[in-house]
Amino acid sequence: DAGVIQSPRHEVTEMGQEVTLRCKPISGHDYLFWYRQTMMRGLELLIYFNNNVPIDDSGMPEDRFSAKMPNASFSTLKIQPSEPRDSAVYFCASSLWHPLGRLKDYGYTFGSGTRLTVV
Amino acid sequence: TQLLEQSPQFLSIQEGENLTVYCNSSSVFSSLQWYRQEPGEGPVLLVTVVTGGEVKKLKRLTFQFGDARKDSSLHITAAQPGDTGLYLCAGEIQTGANNLFFGTGTRLTVIP
């Protein structure tokens, strides 16, 4: 497997524009997570899905952020309109949950991230 | 307020030195993981500890889970430049939640 694939790797956009980040999780993984990382706040969970269904979106900063997972192999995170304070590295991660409810030993597999700069 | 506090936040040492990084919380975790993140990449899992008092070794890295499952430490022996990176601990609060809480991170630089 090629791992978790994110695109684009870098995105520079002007304030007010719509930004769409994409993620392809590892085949067979049933959980998908979107994180945002900044120097000030570290790694923040934005939203996560189980079997394509959003489970917890309490970390989404505001209504400008939305995420979808139309099928098991694809997810998007959209920001509309974008603002300079949205500048960060956005990570997608996937995992496989143990039938007994315990995280498998291989944990979360992260993508390489999308570095977003809003000017 | 962060659920998992890591210390130190930054650490710069010479090659060959030993170091310990700490991960502390007031919460009890059913398991705890350590990740390393290199510049321009996502975090990569190093180890998972599950049992209170558990010690795991990965070459020069030794991981320990506290007896009460509230804290953990990572000890590196004879650090090498390749150990440079951001070290993150992440705790699972309860079995079945599948939601890891990530620590604040320790940024390690090993100088050749």
gemmi code that builds the backbone of each chain (N, CA, C; Angstrom):
import gemmi

chains = {
    "A": [
        ("ASP", (0.845, -1.189, 0.000), (0.000, 0.000, 0.000), (0.884, 1.244, 0.000)),
        ("ALA", (0.441, 2.288, -0.696), (1.242, 3.502, -0.795), (1.111, 4.379, 0.437)),
        ("GLY", (0.321, 3.990, 1.402), (0.124, 4.813, 2.574), (-1.017, 5.787, 2.358)),
        ("VAL", (-1.161, 6.721, 3.288), (-2.188, 7.748, 3.181), (-1.683, 8.826, 2.220)),
        ("ILE", (-2.479, 9.132, 1.226), (-2.045, 10.084, 0.199), (-2.851, 11.370, 0.308)),
        ("GLN", (-2.138, 12.470, 0.437), (-2.784, 13.772, 0.504), (-2.376, 14.629, -0.681)),
        ("SER", (-3.309, 15.458, -1.119), (-2.986, 16.414, -2.174), (-3.791, 17.694, -1.964)),
        ("PRO", (-3.238, 18.827, -2.379), (-1.857, 19.006, -2.820), (-0.886, 18.994, -1.639)),
        ("ARG", (0.405, 18.994, -1.872), (1.392, 19.071, -0.798), (1.517, 20.506, -0.292)),
        ("HIS", (1.383, 21.437, -1.205), (1.450, 22.852, -0.845), (0.325, 23.592, -1.557)),
        ("GLU", (-0.250, 24.559, -0.840), (-1.321, 25.357, -1.421), (-1.153, 26.785, -0.920)),
        ("VAL", (-1.065, 27.703, -1.861), (-1.024, 29.120, -1.516), (-2.237, 29.758, -2.165)),
        ("THR", (-3.027, 30.443, -1.368), (-4.248, 31.018, -1.895), (-4.480, 32.392, -1.283)),
        ("GLU", (-5.335, 33.148, -1.924), (-5.650, 34.469, -1.402), (-6.839, 34.395, -0.451)),
        ("MET", (-6.818, 35.276, 0.505), (-7.911, 35.353, 1.460), (-9.249, 35.452, 0.732)),
        ("GLY", (-10.227, 34.675, 1.191), (-11.540, 34.700, 0.584), (-11.788, 33.603, -0.428)),
        ("GLN", (-10.709, 32.975, -0.869), (-10.848, 31.908, -1.856), (-11.228, 30.593, -1.179)),
        ("GLU", (-11.813, 29.717, -1.963), (-12.144, 28.367, -1.477), (-10.942, 27.456, -1.638)),
        ("VAL", (-10.714, 26.643, -0.622), (-9.599, 25.695, -0.640), (-10.146, 24.300, -0.398)),
        ("THR", (-9.711, 23.343, -1.180), (-10.117, 21.946, -0.988), (-8.884, 21.067, -0.839)),
        ("LEU", (-8.826, 20.365, 0.274), (-7.728, 19.433, 0.546), (-8.276, 18.019, 0.384)),
        ("ARG", (-7.429, 17.141, -0.155), (-7.887, 15.801, -0.481), (-7.071, 14.732, 0.233)),
        ("CYS", (-7.728, 13.599, 0.489), (-7.072, 12.516, 1.218), (-7.572, 11.168, 0.720)),
        ("LYS", (-6.624, 10.265, 0.497), (-6.949, 8.876, 0.180), (-6.380, 8.025, 1.315)),
        ("PRO", (-7.244, 7.400, 2.115), (-6.739, 6.611, 3.249), (-6.193, 5.262, 2.798)),
        ("ILE", (-5.622, 4.535, 3.714), (-5.147, 3.192, 3.425), (-6.348, 2.273, 3.220)),
        ("SER", (-6.265, 1.479, 2.187), (-7.352, 0.573, 1.870), (-7.630, -0.375, 3.037)),
        ("GLY", (-8.906, -0.467, 3.417), (-9.273, -1.356, 4.510), (-9.379, -0.674, 5.864)),
        ("HIS", (-8.791, 0.504, 5.993), (-8.921, 1.249, 7.246), (-10.340, 1.807, 7.353)),
        ("ASP", (-10.895, 1.726, 8.581), (-12.283, 2.142, 8.736), (-12.446, 3.481, 9.462)),
        ("TYR", (-11.333, 4.087, 9.883), (-11.404, 5.406, 10.498), (-10.533, 6.375, 9.706)),
        ("LEU", (-11.019, 7.610, 9.573), (-10.248, 8.658, 8.916), (-10.325, 9.923, 9.749)),
        ("PHE", (-9.176, 10.567, 9.920), (-9.068, 11.741, 10.789), (-8.467, 12.904, 9.994)),
        ("TRP", (-8.941, 14.092, 10.279), (-8.326, 15.323, 9.774), (-7.773, 16.102, 10.967)),
        ("TYR", (-6.479, 16.458, 10.868), (-5.802, 17.239, 11.896), (-5.234, 18.519, 11.280)),
        ("ARG", (-5.035, 19.495, 12.147), (-4.349, 20.722, 11.760), (-3.180, 20.928, 12.720)),
        ("GLN", (-2.024, 21.309, 12.193), (-0.845, 21.483, 13.034), (-0.254, 22.865, 12.839)),
        ("THR", (-0.058, 23.553, 13.943), (0.636, 24.839, 13.947), (1.648, 24.832, 15.082)),
        ("MET", (2.604, 25.727, 15.023), (3.605, 25.807, 16.082), (2.942, 26.187, 17.400)),
        ("MET", (1.971, 27.087, 17.324), (1.351, 27.597, 18.546), (0.436, 26.568, 19.212)),
        ("ARG", (-0.325, 25.842, 18.438), (-1.372, 24.985, 19.003), (-1.090, 23.495, 18.863)),
        ("GLY", (0.004, 23.156, 18.190), (0.330, 21.741, 18.036), (-0.628, 21.049, 17.084)),
        ("LEU", (-0.886, 19.762, 17.361), (-1.727, 18.943, 16.503), (-3.156, 18.962, 17.051)),
        ("GLU", (-4.082, 19.468, 16.246), (-5.478, 19.584, 16.680), (-6.356, 18.689, 15.814)),
        ("LEU", (-7.207, 17.904, 16.452), (-8.167, 17.087, 15.717), (-9.324, 17.957, 15.247)),
        ("LEU", (-9.605, 17.904, 13.961), (-10.712, 18.688, 13.405), (-11.991, 17.855, 13.333)),
        ("ILE", (-11.895, 16.674, 12.738), (-13.059, 15.829, 12.532), (-12.584, 14.412, 12.270)),
        ("TYR", (-13.427, 13.410, 12.613), (-13.085, 12.065, 12.190), (-14.320, 11.291, 11.761)),
        ("PHE", (-14.090, 10.326, 10.882), (-15.124, 9.512, 10.271), (-14.904, 8.047, 10.640)),
        ("ASN", (-16.002, 7.323, 10.748), (-15.966, 5.872, 10.886), (-16.859, 5.290, 9.794)),
        ("ASN", (-16.273, 4.444, 8.969), (-17.035, 3.866, 7.845), (-17.783, 4.950, 7.065)),
        ("ASN", (-17.045, 6.028, 6.783), (-17.501, 7.143, 5.953), (-18.493, 8.067, 6.650)),
        ("VAL", (-18.860, 7.783, 7.876), (-19.834, 8.605, 8.596), (-19.094, 9.531, 9.575)),
        ("PRO", (-19.380, 10.845, 9.548), (-18.722, 11.739, 10.514), (-19.170, 11.421, 11.937)),
        ("ILE", (-18.196, 11.243, 12.829), (-18.491, 10.866, 14.201), (-18.397, 12.060, 15.145)),
        ("ASP", (-17.359, 12.854, 14.973), (-17.146, 13.975, 15.873), (-16.521, 15.123, 15.088)),
        ("ASP", (-17.259, 16.207, 14.951), (-16.725, 17.377, 14.238), (-16.568, 18.568, 15.183)),
        ("SER", (-16.477, 18.281, 16.461), (-16.408, 19.367, 17.442), (-15.120, 20.177, 17.333)),
        ("GLY", (-14.134, 19.647, 16.656), (-12.881, 20.368, 16.488), (-12.845, 21.286, 15.286)),
        ("MET", (-13.855, 21.237, 14.476), (-13.915, 22.121, 13.305), (-14.053, 23.556, 13.807)),
        ("PRO", (-13.143, 24.448, 13.391), (-13.104, 25.793, 13.967), (-14.408, 26.580, 13.816)),
        ("GLU", (-14.983, 26.528, 12.662), (-16.195, 27.297, 12.424), (-16.840, 26.812, 11.140)),
        ("ASP", (-17.971, 27.457, 10.811), (-18.758, 26.987, 9.666), (-18.021, 27.107, 8.335)),
        ("ARG", (-16.945, 27.813, 8.320), (-16.187, 27.935, 7.064), (-15.520, 26.612, 6.695)),
        ("PHE", (-15.401, 25.718, 7.667), (-14.771, 24.424, 7.448), (-15.842, 23.354, 7.262)),
        ("SER", (-15.633, 22.494, 6.269), (-16.525, 21.360, 6.081), (-15.717, 20.176, 5.580)),
        ("ALA", (-16.143, 18.980, 5.906), (-15.448, 17.762, 5.479), (-16.465, 16.745, 5.012)),
        ("LYS", (-16.054, 15.986, 3.995), (-16.914, 14.936, 3.468), (-16.110, 13.676, 3.239)),
        ("MET", (-16.803, 12.559, 3.270), (-16.175, 11.286, 2.920), (-17.197, 10.510, 2.101)),
        ("PRO", (-17.234, 10.752, 0.789), (-18.258, 10.144, -0.055), (-18.113, 8.637, -0.213)),
        ("ASN", (-16.887, 8.124, -0.019), (-16.673, 6.677, -0.074), (-15.449, 6.316, 0.763)),
        ("ALA", (-15.179, 5.030, 0.859), (-14.124, 4.560, 1.764), (-12.725, 4.946, 1.316)),
        ("SER", (-12.583, 5.434, 0.099), (-11.241, 5.704, -0.408), (-10.969, 7.188, -0.658)),
        ("PHE", (-11.853, 8.060, -0.176), (-11.650, 9.468, -0.499), (-12.329, 10.380, 0.520)),
        ("SER", (-11.623, 11.419, 0.899), (-12.207, 12.419, 1.793), (-11.689, 13.801, 1.399)),
        ("THR", (-12.498, 14.812, 1.651), (-12.090, 16.190, 1.387), (-12.329, 17.056, 2.611)),
        ("LEU", (-11.484, 18.054, 2.745), (-11.657, 19.097, 3.749), (-11.694, 20.409, 2.999)),
        ("LYS", (-12.780, 21.153, 3.163), (-12.961, 22.380, 2.417), (-13.015, 23.571, 3.360)),
        ("ILE", (-12.380, 24.647, 2.939), (-12.427, 25.899, 3.694), (-12.953, 26.973, 2.739)),
        ("GLN", (-14.059, 27.583, 3.127), (-14.678, 28.584, 2.269), (-15.450, 29.599, 3.104)),
        ("PRO", (-15.063, 30.872, 3.125), (-13.862, 31.430, 2.512), (-12.638, 31.255, 3.414)),
        ("SER", (-11.473, 31.183, 2.817), (-10.248, 31.017, 3.596), (-9.796, 32.353, 4.193)),
        ("GLU", (-9.094, 32.258, 5.340), (-8.563, 33.432, 6.018), (-7.092, 33.174, 6.361)),
        ("PRO", (-6.313, 34.226, 6.534), (-4.885, 34.042, 6.870), (-4.667, 33.167, 8.103)),
        ("ARG", (-5.550, 33.231, 9.074), (-5.364, 32.426, 10.296), (-5.592, 30.928, 10.056)),
        ("ASP", (-6.049, 30.575, 8.878), (-6.195, 29.157, 8.526), (-4.861, 28.556, 8.070)),
        ("SER", (-3.854, 29.381, 7.901), (-2.549, 28.899, 7.454), (-1.998, 27.903, 8.469)),
        ("ALA", (-1.667, 26.721, 7.984), (-1.221, 25.630, 8.857), (-0.874, 24.444, 7.972)),
        ("VAL", (-0.412, 23.366, 8.602), (-0.253, 22.096, 7.891), (-1.434, 21.215, 8.281)),
        ("TYR", (-2.128, 20.723, 7.283), (-3.302, 19.882, 7.512), (-2.935, 18.434, 7.209)),
        ("PHE", (-3.199, 17.563, 8.186), (-2.883, 16.150, 8.031), (-4.154, 15.318, 7.992)),
        ("CYS", (-4.096, 14.294, 7.192), (-5.110, 13.258, 7.169), (-4.456, 11.999, 7.732)),
        ("ALA", (-5.199, 11.226, 8.517), (-4.684, 9.980, 9.057), (-5.788, 8.931, 8.985)),
        ("SER", (-5.386, 7.675, 8.869), (-6.384, 6.612, 8.898), (-5.930, 5.523, 9.852)),
        ("SER", (-6.888, 4.730, 10.326), (-6.563, 3.641, 11.243), (-7.597, 2.532, 11.102)),
        ("LEU", (-7.209, 1.383, 11.644), (-8.093, 0.230, 11.663), (-8.400, -0.096, 13.113)),
        ("TRP", (-9.655, -0.169, 13.427), (-10.054, -0.384, 14.809), (-10.186, -1.860, 15.121)),
        ("HIS", (-9.688, -2.239, 16.258), (-9.746, -3.617, 16.717), (-11.190, -3.964, 17.052)),
        ("PRO", (-11.625, -5.200, 16.729), (-13.004, -5.596, 17.021), (-13.381, -5.434, 18.481)),
        ("LEU", (-12.404, -5.555, 19.383), (-12.691, -5.406, 20.807), (-12.631, -3.953, 21.244)),
        ("GLY", (-12.366, -3.061, 20.294), (-12.387, -1.645, 20.611), (-11.062, -1.072, 21.010)),
        ("ARG", (-9.999, -1.815, 20.883), (-8.689, -1.268, 21.252), (-7.903, -0.940, 19.990)),
        ("LEU", (-7.226, 0.179, 20.023), (-6.433, 0.616, 18.885), (-5.382, -0.434, 18.545)),
        ("LYS", (-5.311, -0.786, 17.283), (-4.325, -1.774, 16.880), (-2.915, -1.213, 17.066)),
        ("ASP", (-1.960, -2.112, 17.193), (-0.593, -1.713, 17.506), (0.006, -0.757, 16.487)),
        ("TYR", (-0.511, -0.763, 15.293), (0.106, 0.132, 14.313), (-0.523, 1.509, 14.296)),
        ("GLY", (-1.430, 1.795, 15.204), (-1.876, 3.156, 15.447), (-2.454, 3.867, 14.249)),
        ("TYR", (-2.160, 5.150, 14.193), (-2.632, 5.978, 13.098), (-1.536, 6.059, 12.034)),
        ("THR", (-1.923, 6.008, 10.780), (-1.002, 6.260, 9.683), (-1.336, 7.623, 9.108)),
        ("PHE", (-0.361, 8.499, 9.159), (-0.561, 9.865, 8.678), (-0.081, 10.027, 7.249)),
        ("GLY", (-0.724, 10.938, 6.545), (-0.209, 11.373, 5.257), (0.919, 12.372, 5.464)),
        ("SER", (1.466, 12.868, 4.362), (2.585, 13.811, 4.439), (2.131, 15.243, 4.677)),
        ("GLY", (0.814, 15.460, 4.634), (0.281, 16.774, 4.961), (0.158, 17.712, 3.769)),
        ("THR", (-0.679, 18.709, 3.944), (-0.809, 19.809, 2.988), (-0.461, 21.089, 3.734)),
        ("ARG", (0.557, 21.775, 3.239), (0.921, 23.063, 3.858), (0.114, 24.156, 3.184)),
        ("LEU", (-0.802, 24.745, 3.926), (-1.685, 25.788, 3.403), (-1.211, 27.155, 3.867)),
        ("THR", (-1.073, 28.044, 2.905), (-0.742, 29.433, 3.210), (-1.816, 30.310, 2.598)),
        ("VAL", (-2.469, 31.096, 3.423), (-3.497, 32.023, 2.959), (-2.953, 33.440, 3.109)),
        ("VAL", (-2.849, 34.125, 1.995), (-2.245, 35.474, 2.019), (-3.306, 36.552, 1.813)),
    ],
    "B": [
        ("THR", (-6.326, 24.178, 27.720), (-5.524, 23.261, 28.537), (-5.326, 21.948, 27.785)),
        ("GLN", (-4.059, 21.531, 27.666), (-3.748, 20.301, 26.970), (-3.927, 19.116, 27.911)),
        ("LEU", (-4.457, 18.022, 27.370), (-4.650, 16.832, 28.172), (-3.315, 16.162, 28.478)),
        ("LEU", (-2.410, 16.218, 27.526), (-1.095, 15.611, 27.666), (-0.026, 16.692, 27.528)),
        ("GLU", (0.747, 16.869, 28.584), (1.826, 17.845, 28.573), (3.163, 17.130, 28.405)),
        ("GLN", (3.957, 17.610, 27.468), (5.265, 17.018, 27.259), (6.348, 17.996, 27.688)),
        ("SER", (7.433, 17.432, 28.209), (8.568, 18.261, 28.594), (9.868, 17.510, 28.304)),
        ("PRO", (10.920, 18.228, 27.947), (10.870, 19.657, 27.650), (10.213, 19.919, 26.305)),
        ("GLN", (9.916, 21.169, 26.032), (9.303, 21.529, 24.765), (10.340, 21.500, 23.652)),
        ("PHE", (11.551, 21.967, 23.974), (12.666, 21.965, 23.031), (13.885, 21.343, 23.712)),
        ("LEU", (14.680, 20.625, 22.939), (15.879, 19.999, 23.477), (16.935, 19.942, 22.384)),
        ("SER", (18.090, 20.495, 22.687), (19.197, 20.476, 21.733), (20.400, 19.859, 22.432)),
        ("ILE", (20.892, 18.749, 21.883), (21.992, 18.046, 22.530), (23.053, 17.651, 21.508)),
        ("GLN", (24.214, 17.277, 22.025), (25.299, 16.820, 21.165), (25.134, 15.326, 20.878)),
        ("GLU", (25.600, 14.939, 19.730), (25.601, 13.519, 19.360), (26.309, 12.705, 20.436)),
        ("GLY", (25.705, 11.579, 20.803), (26.314, 10.707, 21.800), (25.739, 10.869, 23.205)),
        ("GLU", (25.045, 11.968, 23.428), (24.459, 12.197, 24.754), (23.171, 11.392, 24.919)),
        ("ASN", (22.779, 11.239, 26.178), (21.518, 10.578, 26.497), (20.470, 11.632, 26.831)),
        ("LEU", (19.197, 11.279, 26.660), (18.137, 12.232, 26.977), (16.863, 11.497, 27.345)),
        ("THR", (16.007, 12.213, 28.085), (14.694, 11.668, 28.442), (13.632, 12.719, 28.188)),
        ("VAL", (12.559, 12.290, 27.578), (11.411, 13.138, 27.285), (10.231, 12.604, 28.084)),
        ("TYR", (9.429, 13.528, 28.629), (8.337, 13.130, 29.506), (6.983, 13.523, 28.924)),
        ("CYS", (6.002, 12.703, 29.261), (4.625, 12.919, 28.810), (3.736, 12.710, 30.033)),
        ("ASN", (3.057, 13.760, 30.460), (2.313, 13.703, 31.720), (0.866, 14.145, 31.573)),
        ("SER", (0.012, 13.533, 32.393), (-1.403, 13.890, 32.383), (-2.013, 13.565, 33.735)),
        ("SER", (-3.156, 14.126, 33.991), (-3.912, 13.773, 35.190), (-4.960, 12.710, 34.860)),
        ("SER", (-5.052, 12.359, 33.573), (-6.026, 11.363, 33.132), (-5.374, 9.992, 33.001)),
        ("VAL", (-6.188, 8.964, 33.125), (-5.728, 7.595, 32.948), (-5.984, 7.177, 31.505)),
        ("PHE", (-4.984, 6.553, 30.901), (-5.088, 6.127, 29.514), (-5.117, 4.612, 29.401)),
        ("SER", (-5.932, 4.105, 28.496), (-5.964, 2.669, 28.269), (-4.750, 2.226, 27.440)),
        ("SER", (-4.196, 3.122, 26.672), (-2.949, 2.859, 25.962), (-2.308, 4.194, 25.622)),
        ("LEU", (-1.024, 4.150, 25.335), (-0.320, 5.372, 24.988), (0.661, 5.061, 23.867)),
        ("GLN", (0.754, 5.976, 22.925), (1.647, 5.774, 21.789), (2.650, 6.921, 21.708)),
        ("TRP", (3.795, 6.606, 21.118), (4.796, 7.617, 20.813), (5.001, 7.667, 19.303)),
        ("TYR", (5.032, 8.884, 18.789), (5.254, 9.120, 17.368), (6.469, 10.028, 17.200)),
        ("ARG", (7.134, 9.887, 16.050), (8.191, 10.828, 15.678), (7.820, 11.459, 14.345)),
        ("GLN", (7.986, 12.760, 14.278), (7.658, 13.497, 13.062), (8.891, 14.215, 12.556)),
        ("GLU", (9.249, 13.962, 11.326), (10.382, 14.636, 10.694), (9.863, 15.794, 9.849)),
        ("PRO", (10.708, 16.780, 9.603), (10.247, 17.967, 8.854), (9.625, 17.603, 7.519)),
        ("GLY", (8.456, 18.171, 7.259), (7.801, 17.952, 5.980), (7.045, 16.641, 5.875)),
        ("GLU", (6.963, 15.904, 6.975), (6.270, 14.625, 6.952), (5.265, 14.538, 8.092)),
        ("GLY", (4.397, 13.530, 8.021), (3.471, 13.294, 9.113), (4.102, 12.468, 10.209)),
        ("PRO", (3.501, 12.445, 11.385), (4.015, 11.618, 12.485), (4.009, 10.134, 12.109)),
        ("VAL", (5.021, 9.430, 12.601), (5.146, 7.996, 12.360), (5.180, 7.280, 13.704)),
        ("LEU", (4.375, 6.244, 13.827), (4.280, 5.512, 15.089), (5.600, 4.811, 15.423)),
        ("LEU", (6.043, 4.992, 16.688), (7.235, 4.294, 17.179), (6.842, 3.088, 18.024)),
        ("VAL", (5.902, 3.287, 18.951), (5.578, 2.215, 19.885), (4.217, 2.456, 20.520)),
        ("THR", (3.607, 1.381, 20.991), (2.376, 1.451, 21.783), (2.631, 0.749, 23.112)),
        ("VAL", (2.276, 1.385, 24.213), (2.349, 0.746, 25.525), (0.941, 0.663, 26.099)),
        ("VAL", (0.663, -0.441, 26.750), (-0.705, -0.720, 27.172), (-0.818, -0.975, 28.677)),
        ("THR", (0.157, -1.660, 29.242), (0.080, -2.078, 30.638), (0.854, -1.122, 31.535)),
        ("GLY", (0.276, -0.772, 32.689), (0.967, 0.081, 33.648), (2.306, -0.513, 34.025)),
        ("GLY", (3.380, 0.300, 33.980), (4.709, -0.178, 34.306), (5.443, -0.816, 33.139)),
        ("GLU", (4.786, -0.939, 32.030), (5.386, -1.605, 30.858), (6.587, -0.831, 30.342)),
        ("VAL", (7.615, -1.573, 29.952), (8.802, -1.000, 29.343), (9.017, -1.671, 27.984)),
        ("LYS", (9.206, -0.854, 26.972), (9.503, -1.400, 25.639), (10.763, -0.744, 25.108)),
        ("LYS", (11.570, -1.570, 24.418), (12.807, -1.044, 23.838), (12.757, -1.172, 22.333)),
        ("LEU", (13.247, -0.126, 21.685), (13.344, -0.094, 20.236), (14.744, 0.426, 19.935)),
        ("LYS", (15.696, -0.517, 19.806), (17.116, -0.183, 19.607), (17.586, 0.736, 20.731)),
        ("ARG", (17.926, 1.973, 20.443), (18.441, 2.887, 21.477), (17.331, 3.640, 22.218)),
        ("LEU", (16.090, 3.364, 21.876), (14.961, 4.062, 22.487), (14.284, 3.151, 23.513)),
        ("THR", (14.027, 3.675, 24.706), (13.334, 2.934, 25.752), (12.095, 3.712, 26.164)),
        ("PHE", (10.963, 3.049, 26.108), (9.681, 3.668, 26.433), (9.143, 3.034, 27.703)),
        ("GLN", (8.593, 3.881, 28.572), (8.007, 3.365, 29.800), (6.637, 3.976, 30.014)),
        ("PHE", (5.697, 3.151, 30.429), (4.356, 3.592, 30.770), (4.280, 3.620, 32.286)),
        ("GLY", (3.785, 4.705, 32.863), (3.712, 4.809, 34.313), (2.799, 3.754, 34.928)),
        ("ASP", (3.070, 3.419, 36.177), (2.283, 2.392, 36.861), (0.792, 2.714, 36.862)),
        ("ALA", (0.477, 3.998, 37.019), (-0.921, 4.424, 37.080), (-1.500, 4.729, 35.706)),
        ("ARG", (-0.704, 4.535, 34.671), (-1.105, 4.774, 33.277), (-1.517, 6.220, 33.038)),
        ("LYS", (-0.851, 7.153, 33.740), (-1.115, 8.568, 33.532), (0.058, 9.279, 32.870)),
        ("ASP", (1.209, 8.601, 32.795), (2.380, 9.268, 32.265), (3.276, 8.270, 31.557)),
        ("SER", (4.202, 8.816, 30.793), (5.118, 7.975, 30.045), (6.422, 8.722, 29.832)),
        ("SER", (7.482, 7.965, 29.563), (8.757, 8.592, 29.259), (9.414, 7.883, 28.093)),
        ("LEU", (10.246, 8.642, 27.410), (11.031, 8.130, 26.284), (12.483, 8.470, 26.566)),
        ("HIS", (13.323, 7.465, 26.649), (14.743, 7.671, 26.895), (15.519, 7.248, 25.654)),
        ("ILE", (16.402, 8.134, 25.201), (17.257, 7.822, 24.061), (18.700, 7.749, 24.531)),
        ("THR", (19.342, 6.663, 24.229), (20.745, 6.460, 24.583), (21.627, 6.785, 23.389)),
        ("ALA", (22.695, 7.492, 23.651), (23.674, 7.823, 22.599), (22.988, 8.397, 21.373)),
        ("ALA", (22.363, 9.539, 21.549), (21.581, 10.160, 20.475), (22.409, 10.386, 19.219)),
        ("GLN", (21.746, 10.242, 18.086), (22.373, 10.445, 16.781), (21.602, 11.511, 16.005)),
        ("PRO", (22.251, 12.161, 15.045), (21.546, 13.191, 14.262), (20.247, 12.685, 13.635)),
        ("GLY", (20.197, 11.418, 13.310), (18.980, 10.848, 12.737), (17.808, 10.798, 13.708)),
        ("ASP", (18.074, 11.035, 14.992), (16.998, 11.065, 15.990), (16.291, 12.420, 16.013)),
        ("THR", (16.846, 13.397, 15.308), (16.256, 14.732, 15.272), (14.820, 14.675, 14.760)),
        ("GLY", (13.931, 15.393, 15.444), (12.538, 15.424, 15.020), (11.631, 15.870, 16.152)),
        ("LEU", (10.350, 15.852, 15.874), (9.335, 16.196, 16.874), (8.776, 14.898, 17.430)),
        ("TYR", (8.859, 14.728, 18.741), (8.351, 13.531, 19.390), (7.012, 13.847, 20.046)),
        ("LEU", (6.013, 13.042, 19.698), (4.655, 13.259, 20.192), (4.168, 12.032, 20.945)),
        ("CYS", (3.613, 12.249, 22.115), (2.925, 11.147, 22.776), (1.434, 11.311, 22.492)),
        ("ALA", (0.719, 10.217, 22.516), (-0.716, 10.259, 22.224), (-1.400, 9.190, 23.060)),
        ("GLY", (-2.436, 9.597, 23.780), (-3.120, 8.686, 24.675), (-4.534, 8.373, 24.236)),
        ("GLU", (-4.899, 7.122, 24.465), (-6.257, 6.655, 24.203), (-6.980, 6.644, 25.543)),
        ("ILE", (-8.073, 7.430, 25.655), (-8.718, 7.600, 26.947), (-9.486, 6.356, 27.377)),
        ("GLN", (-10.241, 5.822, 26.465), (-11.048, 4.666, 26.845), (-11.162, 3.735, 25.661)),
        ("THR", (-11.170, 2.483, 25.956), (-11.303, 1.478, 24.918), (-12.617, 1.688, 24.175)),
        ("GLY", (-12.542, 1.691, 22.874), (-13.744, 1.870, 22.083), (-13.920, 3.271, 21.536)),
        ("ALA", (-13.146, 4.233, 22.042), (-13.320, 5.609, 21.586), (-12.592, 5.864, 20.272)),
        ("ASN", (-11.503, 5.161, 20.040), (-10.658, 5.365, 18.863), (-10.421, 6.840, 18.610)),
        ("ASN", (-10.052, 7.538, 19.655), (-9.738, 8.945, 19.493), (-8.518, 9.233, 20.343)),
        ("LEU", (-7.379, 9.404, 19.677), (-6.144, 9.680, 20.385), (-6.041, 11.156, 20.729)),
        ("PHE", (-5.552, 11.434, 21.926), (-5.259, 12.804, 22.328), (-3.753, 12.984, 22.245)),
        ("PHE", (-3.327, 13.922, 21.420), (-1.903, 14.136, 21.202), (-1.337, 15.147, 22.188)),
        ("GLY", (-0.093, 14.887, 22.593), (0.610, 15.789, 23.486), (1.113, 17.018, 22.761)),
        ("THR", (1.742, 17.896, 23.532), (2.214, 19.176, 23.018), (3.494, 19.035, 22.200)),
        ("GLY", (4.199, 17.923, 22.348), (5.380, 17.653, 21.530), (6.690, 18.113, 22.136)),
        ("THR", (7.758, 17.387, 21.839), (9.126, 17.774, 22.199), (9.946, 17.811, 20.920)),
        ("ARG", (10.503, 18.968, 20.650), (11.308, 19.120, 19.432), (12.775, 18.880, 19.778)),
        ("LEU", (13.316, 17.776, 19.265), (14.684, 17.366, 19.565), (15.613, 17.667, 18.396)),
        ("THR", (16.740, 18.272, 18.713), (17.800, 18.496, 17.729), (19.073, 17.853, 18.249)),
        ("VAL", (19.636, 16.950, 17.465), (20.900, 16.318, 17.833), (21.986, 16.868, 16.927)),
        ("ILE", (22.948, 17.527, 17.541), (24.006, 18.215, 16.788), (25.179, 17.271, 16.566)),
        ("PRO", (25.615, 17.134, 15.313), (26.727, 16.210, 15.032), (28.023, 16.665, 15.713)),
    ],
}
model = gemmi.Model(1)
for chain_id, residues in chains.items():
    chain = gemmi.Chain(chain_id)
    for i, (resn, *xyz) in enumerate(residues, 1):
        res = gemmi.Residue()
        res.name, res.seqid = resn, gemmi.SeqId(i, " ")
        for name, pos in zip(("N", "CA", "C"), xyz):
            atom = gemmi.Atom()
            atom.name, atom.element = name, gemmi.Element(name[0])
            atom.pos, atom.b_iso = gemmi.Position(*pos), 0.0
            res.add_atom(atom)
        chain.add_residue(res)
    model.add_chain(chain)
structure = gemmi.Structure()
structure.add_model(model)
structure.setup_entities()
